[in-house]
Amino acid sequence: MPDSMNEMIRQDMDCEGLLECFHGFKELDKEIFRNLMASAEPLTVDEIAERVDRERSTAYRAVQRLLQVGFIQKEQINYDQGGYYHVYQPTNPDEIADDMQRTLNEWYAQIGQLIQEFRDKYDQQPEQPVTTQS
């Protein structure tokens, strides 16, 4: 990850780089999201873990991160004889993009306010010493 905004702007970024930039996603998070987007059906954690070749607990933690930020949705499926299990599917990409746009707009407004505060604080010209003529 770049150290400064200037470095970030100058580096090449793909659309999935936004997921890292906005939410701090790890490669596994992005891989799980891609798998869910490619799947015609919702997947269980076990199916997700198998597709990304990770332990179930590792996949489950990544699924929880994706759920927490709203990138995927969880649905409970009930067995006829009792009991249930959960399946996961991606949130509509337009909803995700709209949320990232709102976040960016809020950030932009905050940065604009900080820049104005910087101007107000440091744009004051020092007073020139008054000289008296004799």
Residue pairs with C-beta under 8 A, 6 or more apart in sequence:
1 20
2 8
2 11
8 21
13 21
16 30
16 34
18 100
19 25
19 29
19 30
19 33
19 71
20 26
20 30
22 100
22 103
23 29
23 69
23 71
25 33
25 65
26 62
28 52
28 54
28 58
28 59
28 62
29 62
29 65
29 66
31 52
32 48
32 52
32 59
32 62
32 63
32 66
33 66
33 71
33 72
33 90
35 43
35 48
35 51
35 52
36 42
36 43
36 48
36 72
36 88
36 89
36 90
37 90
37 93
39 89
41 87
42 75
42 87
42 88
42 89
43 51
43 87
43 88
43 89
44 85
44 86
44 87
44 88
45 56
45 59
45 60
45 63
45 86
45 88
46 56
48 59
48 63
48 88
49 55
49 56
49 58
49 59
49 60
52 59
63 72
63 88
66 72
66 88
67 73
67 74
67 88
70 91
70 95
70 96
70 99
71 90
71 91
71 96
72 88
72 89
72 90
72 91
73 88
73 89
73 90
73 91
74 86
74 87
74 88
75 86
75 87
75 88
75 89
76 84
76 85
76 86
77 84
77 85
77 86
77 87
78 84
79 85
